[in-house]
């Protein structure tokens, strides 16, 4: 695949963009925990470590995972691995990069799809059913997410 722009989102017009999206069911493990999707990871870590709700959300994907974090969407920090992390901080973004890397490494077809996107500019523009864009995330803005995905692609290509 060699396109100028790759929209990685569940509503992307390309199969690659949809399959690489956060809502897609793509099981992976990170730090001894199992996750059904990146979205399940992102929303689940907002809940207290060891809680049943956190573990339940880790098993989710799709829109169910997306909306699972709504009750705590105004949270300012989370705890991961015993460490308190300010949401939206460089440490939070690095944790997200680690999760995305784990997903790609443990799902070789997805990893290959990202590598095959070659030099496409990656964007993250999820749309609502009416075609309007969802508001940008305050915790992982689209520009940060896109940058992480392009960094990962570059790192994976160098490792070939």
C-alpha positions in Angstrom: 0.0 0.0 0.0 1.5 3.3 -1.0 -0.9 6.2 -0.3 -0.1 9.7 0.7 -2.4 9.7 3.8 -3.5 6.8 6.0 -6.3 7.6 8.5 -6.0 5.1 11.3 -9.5 5.1 12.8 -12.4 2.7 12.9 -14.2 4.9 10.4 -11.3 5.0 7.9 -12.1 4.5 4.3 -9.2 2.0 4.1 -9.1 -1.5 5.5 -5.6 -0.9 6.7 -6.7 2.2 8.6 -9.7 0.4 10.2 -7.7 -2.7 11.1 -4.9 -0.7 12.8 -7.5 1.4 14.6 -7.8 1.5 18.4 -11.3 0.0 18.5 -10.3 -3.1 16.5 -10.2 -6.4 18.4 -6.4 -7.1 18.5 -5.4 -9.0 21.6 -2.0 -8.2 23.2 -0.2 -8.5 26.5 1.7 -5.7 28.3 3.4 -5.9 31.7 1.6 -9.2 32.5 -1.9 -8.0 31.6 -4.1 -9.1 28.7 -6.0 -6.6 26.5 -8.6 -7.1 23.8 -7.9 -3.8 22.1 -5.9 -0.6 22.4 -9.1 1.2 23.3 -9.8 -1.3 26.1 -6.3 -0.6 27.4 -6.6 3.2 27.2 -10.0 3.3 28.9 -9.3 0.6 31.4 -6.2 2.2 32.8 -8.3 5.1 34.0 -9.8 2.8 36.7 -8.0 1.8 39.9 -5.4 -0.9 39.6 -6.8 -4.3 40.7 -10.4 -3.2 40.3 -13.0 -5.4 38.7 -14.0 -2.6 36.4 -10.5 -2.1 35.1 -10.1 -5.8 34.4 -13.6 -5.9 32.7 -12.7 -3.0 30.4 -9.4 -4.6 29.4 -11.6 -7.3 27.7 -13.5 -4.8 25.6 -13.1 -3.6 22.0 -15.2 -1.5 19.6 -17.5 1.3 20.8 -18.2 -0.5 24.0 -14.5 0.0 24.9 -14.6 3.6 23.7 -17.4 4.6 26.0 -16.2 2.6 29.0 -14.1 5.5 30.1 -16.8 8.1 30.0 -17.6 7.9 33.8 -14.0 8.9 34.5 -13.2 11.1 31.5 -12.3 14.1 33.6 -9.6 12.2 35.5 -6.3 14.0 35.8 -4.0 11.1 36.7 -4.0 7.4 36.7 -2.0 4.6 38.3 -0.1 2.1 36.1 2.4 -0.4 37.5 2.2 1.4 40.9 3.3 4.7 39.3 1.0 7.7 39.2 0.9 9.2 35.7 -0.6 12.6 34.8 -3.0 12.1 31.9 -1.7 13.8 28.8 1.9 13.9 30.0 5.0 12.6 28.2 4.9 9.6 30.5 1.3 8.9 29.5 2.1 9.2 25.8 5.1 6.9 26.3 2.9 4.3 28.0 0.5 4.5 25.0 3.4 4.0 22.6 4.5 0.9 24.6 0.9 -0.5 24.3 0.7 0.2 20.6 4.1 -1.4 20.1 3.0 -4.5 22.0 -0.1 -4.7 19.9 1.9 -4.6 16.7 4.6 -7.0 17.8 2.0 -9.5 18.9 -0.2 -9.2 15.9 2.2 -9.7 12.9 -0.5 -9.1 10.2 -1.2 -5.7 11.7 2.5 -5.0 12.0 3.0 -5.9 8.4 0.1 -3.6 7.4 1.7 -0.7 9.2 5.1 -1.3 7.6 3.4 -1.7 4.1 2.0 1.8 4.5 5.5 2.9 3.6 5.8 6.7 3.8 2.1 7.6 4.0 1.3 10.4 6.4 -0.6 8.9 9.3 -3.6 10.8 10.6 -6.2 10.0 13.2 -9.6 11.4 12.2 -12.4 9.3 13.5 -15.9 10.4 12.4 -19.4 10.1 13.8 -22.2 8.3 11.9 -23.3 11.7 10.5 -19.7 12.2 9.1 -18.7 14.9 11.6 -15.3 14.5 13.2 -15.2 13.4 16.9 -13.6 16.2 19.0 -9.8 15.8 19.4 -8.6 13.9 22.5 -7.2 16.1 25.2 -5.2 13.2 26.6 -3.8 11.7 23.3 -4.3 14.4 20.7 -4.5 13.2 17.1 -1.2 14.8 16.3 0.5 12.9 19.1 -1.1 9.6 18.2 -0.2 10.0 14.6 3.4 10.9 15.5 3.6 7.8 17.7 2.3 5.5 14.9 4.8 7.0 12.4 7.7 6.6 14.9 6.7 2.9 15.4 6.5 2.3 11.7 9.9 3.8 11.2 11.3 1.7 14.1 9.7 -1.5 12.7 11.0 -0.8 9.2 14.6 -0.3 10.5 14.4 -3.6 12.4 13.7 -5.5 9.1 
